[in-house]
Amino acid sequence: MTDDMFLDGPATKPSVSIAYIVLAHGDPQLFGRLMHRLSHPDAAAFVHLDKRSPLAQFEEQVRTLPNVHFVADRIHVKWAGFSQCRSTLLTFKAALAATDERCTHFVVISGADYPLASNREILDFFQKRPRQQFIRRFDLMSSNDSHQTWRIRGRFFREWADRFTWKRRPLFVLERMLRLLPRRLPKGVRFAAGSNWVALTRECAAYCVEKADNDRRLTDFLRPAFGPDEIFLHTLVENSPYVDQASPIEPYVDISKIGGPFAYSNVHVLTPKVPITTSEDATAILASRGEKLFTRKLSSSRSEAALEVFDKAALSD
């Protein structure tokens, strides 16, 4: 693995304690604001930008930030498809290649996230927990929710067409027809699910990359699943030597309603009401955040009032 994975690959490995794994696809202005807020000598950001998005607009936003690196191997990410997992794994690989052992955690965020804490608080949080995996999850097959179990028992074709396009309708019909032929689950695997915004240690992230590359059974099985980004890493960790470094598996809370698995947030305050726009929304999130470090989703055009509240709170620490 070499620096040609980057478009602006660093000549030497940045000596940082955390790496942000940033999955971005739109709103370059908000992305730039996020990257400037998280800029710190002890942190680096590794960005997967959806292949459909204009790279130059995003590069321009961070041209003065030396520790922001774009992954060169960009892919077209489809909603609820396995490409969501692929983009995360590609960015893990880039971060592993470009950082050293001092980098203890890989923190997965999106380009529509925003910090609730100062950079110092974020860095201290992970430095105090060097062996902790932040990946809350529930046992998918024990959830007694057919919507959840069918995510892996069924066959979905989300990589074949973008969401809200005319091609989705016949594929949706095909997915429904194939419910008559549920898939057989691989033996010896406990399937887990939760929020895809996780934070893993360097060693655990490297384990997940290695398993995805070399143990194709689980990767191939989850490729036609629905929303595997909320299942893949959780299942890898649940069946790994690192499971004892994560919190125990939790009882199922209905995630079929709007907002998805916000009850299983890790280092984010997740709310079903998005985008976050008003100062009142932001104040309420800050009042309830506890030790949570981020929130999502925001917009450069609609969230200025909320962003100002978050900045004022974090930068006054």
Secondary structure, 3 states (H helix, E strand, C coil): CCHHHECCCCCCCCCCCEEEEEEECCCHHHHHHHHHHHCCCCEEEEEEECCCCCHHHHHHHCCCCCCEEEECCCCCCCCCCCHHHHHHHHHHHHHHHHCCCCCCEEEEEECCEEECCCHHHHHHHHHCCCCCEECCCEECCCCCCHHHHHHHHCCCCCCCCCCCCCCHHHHHHHHHHHHHCCCCCCCCCCCEECCCCCEEEHHHHHHHHHHHHHCHHHHHHHCCCCCHHHCHHHHHHHCCCCHHHECCCECCCCCCCCCCCHHHCCCEEECCCCCCCCHHHHHHHHHHCCCCCEEECCCCCCCHHHHHHHHHHHHCC
